[in-house]
Amino acid sequence: MSAISADPGLFARGRSRFKAWRGTRPFWAGLYVMISGFPIMYFPYAHVQIGHLTFAMATTAGAGSLIIGVLLITLGISLWFQQHIRTFAGVAAILLALVSLPVSNFGGFVVGFLFALFGGAMAVSWAPGKPPEGAVAEDEPKDLSGTSPSNGANGRRSAD
């Protein structure tokens, strides 16, 4: 008996849990910002070799490119796990994208620049969705009987 035949819904459950997790945060904004850090970090240290000829694309601001790339990756991860800082992280990603133009080979040859710009704009514009009407709000306190305090002392709504 294999693990797949024992529980055929394991992949489907994991996928639906991931979709639910992804829906509560600026997932795509974080992914774009994270992806933008890699070309910005890579190109200043890259050496392209054509036959026996080596092209070094290193700039004098290699350390600045490394710092910008690491900061963008960190901002992308923080967008996933700290979604309440989305405005700060989005504005910081846009500013780092603009700084990467003169510092890091035109922002990772414009690829990293565009990813950071779009990801930062998506992070700034993202807003958490409203829960469905049937769902109970998480921040609404409950007493021990399971009714919310707004329902009155006996758990029923008043007919005012």
C-alpha positions, 0 to 999 in steps of 0.5 A: 500500500503506497502513501498515495493510495492511502490518502488520495486527498493529501495533495488537494488538501495541501493545495487548498490550504496553500491557496487559503494562506496565499489569499490572506497576504500580498503573495504575488507582490512579495514574489515579484519583489523577491525575484527582482533582487536576484538579477540586481545582485547577479549581474554586477558579479557575472562574468560572461565567457565567449570562447576564450574571451571573458566579459566582466560586467562588474561595476564599482558599486558591486557592494551596493548592488548586493545590498539592494538585492538582499534588501529586495529579497528580504522585503519580498519575504516580509510581504509574505509573513508580515502583511501589515507592513505592505505599504512600507515594503512596497514604497521601499521596493519602489525606491530601491528599484529606482536606486538600482538604475544607476547603481546596478547595471541599469537595475539588473538590465531593467529586468530587476527594476521592472519586477521591483517596480511592479511588485512594490506597486502591487504591495502598496495597492493590496488590501485584505479581503472581507470575510464571507458573511457566514464566517465569524470575524476573528477579532470579535471577542466571544464569551464562553457560551459562544455568542458574541457580546453584541448579541445581548445578555441572553444571546439573542438580538434585541428587536429594537 
